[in-house]
């Protein structure tokens, strides 16, 4: 009777202990280590298994020192306790501490040795792992496989094969590891031989071989092998989809993606980035919206697509939504947003992104600093750009290029030349981008002699053959100075074939100096190179209209209509309270506060007339379409944007306006006078450069 009673008690306590240990493990696995500790503390009869469970729990929850403290308090330990301590330190990346435990263990088994070898391998200390591996008194298949993985990890593929051949037992994991190793080294035939010789293949082996072919560009073979796989899992599908995206086979990738049973997050991310940057933005936005388990890379990919494809406002909205939904912007998304802020001249957002980069200690990176300089320059805040440039040392060529290009865009030719000379004096060799920047600076400021000297030095001093971009700068420089015949001679002597940018530079100069003969030559070349570009039609039409050749204007218009060439409408925008406001010429889609804007323009008109403004009607004749010709000069987008800035931005704050096309002459004259009449600084960035208007004067000195 007593014997039965005590047996039942032992059974009860034993069952209770098992349940408690199980609960400790479960809570630790869920990250609830404090609750696990509470269960442990409440146990009346703690076994060595209970102690092992709670110690392992602390290591599992990245609290190794508390785990060690409890280990030291254990009344008794077994080999499982010691192995758990080694594994715990290894999982926390503390391989030195693990080795100290290993060295003082009272006894070791194959698990102890293997755990220590694994720790060295995971830390990249493969030589230490190898030394320990060969000292092992006994090895099992796991030991061999861990060491094999270490050699493969270091790219020591031939040594790995030697070790593989020595293995007494080769399980599917070891065979698959060796296949992966060969695939990483592009030794596909050897990988395939191993694969074909495998007595048993699982879905991992198949996926390894398919991925090997795919990652090495053998997509057709990968696809055939994929189709005959007996079982496919999410990893298999993801691997084949991502590989097709990486090699630019977007149609194939999309077809596979459509039939993919479970659309994994990595596959969706690859599709968004690949298909989206290939131009199918609406399609990948649907993928983005339907993906329930988004990660940082998902948001970053969608923002990147919007950035690359010119959907800046959508990117801004998505960036805001990303933060509302609890995702912290990662580095790629922040860099994308800086580019978007630069494109939109969204200075407030740019400052916010800059602050986030400072908080993450990323602003000290030379690449990030270059992007920040570019952003501030394109937002018209050259002072801040120069502060970043001056405080950074050492500077790479990209950073020097950013500041030189910035000076050029702001019409500061002397400063650009000074920085260029400083850069060269410090022994930093200029690259092609440097010369584009400094030649542009000379062009924008009429420094023909200096520009010619720098252009000649490219070959004579730096052994660099000028590219079309450099020739375009020279043609623009000579053309602006009225030396059109010299510009044409230079084109004829070019060592590379003139592209649309070169002929466009000549065309612009012809418009400036009303040279119809050369304009027709340039236009003909441009229409051959870019038949759908409206620019040559518009410029040539402007010249014809200025000379009263209305029949030629009508002929050009018919040619445009027959070729279905559409003129890009003028569009300007500015930022107010972190919101970008868009304005289009003629207000075909009026701004919500259109009436207030018109009242402001009507209020300004008498002030401008008093200051000497007379609308230049010739600029109303330049548009090809009849509908465009009907728009009054007062409705040009840059004037509307400036008027809105006067309404909404407080005094003392510069009005920063961006335009997608070159600013028209009439608007340029009007904005100069607006800056004088209102006492406001107005910064206008058009398709070519910056114009700083202050006290009735423009930084370009009317040379643009």
Buried (B, 14 or more C-beta within 10 A) or exposed (E): EEEEEEEEEEEEEEEEBEEBBEBBBBBBBEEBBEBBBEBBEEBEEBBBBBBBBBBBBBBBBEBBEBBBEBBEEBEEBBBBBBBBBBBBBBBBBBBEBBBEBBEEBEEBBBBBBBBBBBBBBBBEBBEBBBEBBEEBEEBBBBBBBBBBBBBBBBEBBEBBBEBBEEBEEBBBBBBBBBBBBBBBBEBBEBBBEBBEEBEEBBBBBBBBBBBBBBBBEBBEBBBEBBEEBEEBBBBBBBBBBBBBBBBEBBEBBBEBBEEBEEBBBBBBBBBBBBBBBBEBBEBBBEBBEEBEEBBBBBBBBBBBBBBBBEBBBBBBEBBEEBEEEEBEBBBBBBBBBBBBBBBBBBBEBBBBBBEBBEEEEBBEBBEBBBBBBBBBBBBBBBEBBBEBBEEBEEBEBBBBBBBBBBBBBBBBBEBBBEBBEEBBEEEBEBBBBBBBBBBBBBBBBBBBEBBBEBBEBBEEEBEBEBBBBBBBBBBBBBBBBEBBEBBBEBBEEBEEEBBBBBBBBBBBBBBBBEBBEBBBBBBEBBBEBBEEBBBBBBBBBBBBBBEEBEEBBEEBBEEBEEEEBEBEBBBBBBBBEEEBBBBBBBBEEBBEBBEBBBEBBEEBBEBBEEBEBEBBEEBBBBBBBEEBEEBEBBBBBBBBBBBBBBEBBEEEEBBBBBBBBBBBBBBBBBBBBBBBBBEBBBBBBBEBBBBBBBEBEBBBEEEB
